[in-house]
């Protein structure tokens, strides 16, 4: 179980990127997408691996652990819920997405689950499809 507050903003960006890219993601691909040096990517991937979110396969890339997949899907949902809320208060889709990225690391899983329930579990946000887990749906 996680609160959604365990990761630094940098780690959130990396994990969301890995989730968005799919199965196996190469270090060079992450470096190019994020616009950073491969050595920076390697260091952050090591941190994510130590947290049990990914497994690094030398010369192949990284894959998400089941925990990493669950956490990453939550990160996407949190971003999309926050973006959708902000877009309802006068921000353009682009502005809402940018502001959601700035604030998302400060919003807990519990708060997002409550907001999502209050919104009737939307299925599409401004940045893409919104998925829902058992906790969001009020199941144990």
C-alpha positions in Angstrom: 0.0 0.0 0.0 1.3 3.5 -0.8 0.1 7.0 0.1 1.1 8.6 -3.2 3.5 10.9 -1.4 6.6 8.6 -1.3 8.3 9.8 -4.5 10.1 13.0 -5.2 8.9 15.0 -8.2 11.9 13.8 -10.3 11.0 10.1 -9.6 7.4 10.7 -10.4 8.4 12.1 -13.8 10.6 9.0 -14.5 8.0 6.5 -13.4 5.2 8.2 -15.4 7.4 8.1 -18.4 8.2 4.4 -18.0 4.5 3.6 -17.5 3.6 5.6 -20.6 6.2 3.8 -22.8 5.2 0.3 -22.0 6.9 -3.0 -21.4 10.7 -2.6 -21.7 12.2 0.9 -21.7 15.8 1.5 -22.6 17.9 4.0 -20.6 18.8 5.9 -23.8 15.1 6.2 -24.7 14.3 7.7 -21.3 17.3 10.1 -21.6 16.1 11.3 -25.0 12.5 11.7 -23.9 13.4 13.5 -20.7 16.2 15.5 -22.2 18.8 14.5 -19.6 22.2 12.7 -19.6 22.1 8.9 -19.6 24.1 8.9 -16.4 21.4 10.9 -14.7 18.8 8.4 -15.9 21.0 5.5 -14.5 21.2 7.1 -11.1 17.4 7.7 -10.9 16.6 4.2 -12.2 18.8 2.8 -9.5 16.8 4.7 -6.9 13.5 3.4 -8.4 14.9 -0.1 -8.4 15.9 0.2 -4.7 12.3 1.2 -4.0 11.0 -2.0 -5.7 9.3 -0.1 -8.5 11.4 -1.4 -11.4 13.8 -4.1 -12.4 16.8 -3.2 -14.5 18.0 -5.7 -17.1 21.5 -4.8 -18.2 21.7 -4.0 -22.0 17.9 -4.4 -22.3 16.3 -1.7 -20.2 13.9 -1.5 -17.3 10.6 -3.2 -16.6 8.0 -2.3 -14.0 7.4 -4.6 -11.0 3.8 -5.3 -10.2 4.2 -2.6 -7.4 5.7 -0.2 -9.9 2.9 -0.8 -12.4 0.3 -0.1 -9.7 2.1 3.0 -8.5 2.7 4.3 -12.0 -1.0 3.8 -13.0 -1.9 5.8 -9.9 0.5 8.6 -10.9 -1.2 8.8 -14.3 -4.6 8.8 -12.7 -3.6 11.5 -10.2 -2.3 13.7 -12.9 -5.3 13.3 -15.1 -7.8 13.9 -12.3 -6.0 17.0 -11.2 -5.8 18.3 -14.8 -9.5 17.6 -15.3 -10.4 19.5 -12.1 -8.1 22.5 -13.0 -9.6 22.6 -16.6 -13.0 23.1 -15.0 -11.8 26.3 -13.3 -10.8 28.3 -16.4 -7.4 26.9 -17.2 -6.7 25.7 -20.8 -5.9 22.1 -21.2 -2.2 22.9 -21.6 -2.2 25.1 -18.5 -4.1 22.6 -16.5 -1.7 19.8 -17.4 1.3 22.0 -16.5 -0.2 23.0 -13.2 -1.2 19.4 -12.4 2.5 18.4 -12.9 3.6 21.1 -10.5 1.3 20.2 -7.7 0.7 16.4 -8.1 3.4 15.3 -5.7 1.7 17.0 -2.8 -1.7 15.3 -3.3 -2.3 11.9 -1.5 -3.9 8.8 -2.9 -6.7 9.1 -0.4 -7.5 12.7 -1.6 -7.4 11.7 -5.3 -9.7 8.7 -4.6 -12.2 11.0 -2.9 -12.0 13.6 -5.7 -12.5 10.9 -8.3 -15.5 9.5 -6.5 -17.0 13.0 -6.1 -16.5 13.5 -9.9 -18.4 10.2 -10.6 -15.2 8.4 -11.7 -14.5 10.1 -15.0 -13.0 7.9 -17.7 -11.3 10.5 -19.8 -9.1 13.4 -18.7 -7.4 16.2 -20.6 -4.3 14.1 -20.9 -5.8 10.7 -21.7 -7.8 7.8 -20.3 -8.4 7.6 -16.6 -8.3 4.1 -15.0 -9.7 3.2 -11.6 -8.5 0.8 -9.0 -10.4 -0.9 -6.2 -9.6 1.8 -3.6 -10.8 4.5 -5.9 -14.0 2.6 -6.4 -14.6 2.2 -2.7 -13.8 -1.5 -2.6 -11.4 -3.1 -0.2 
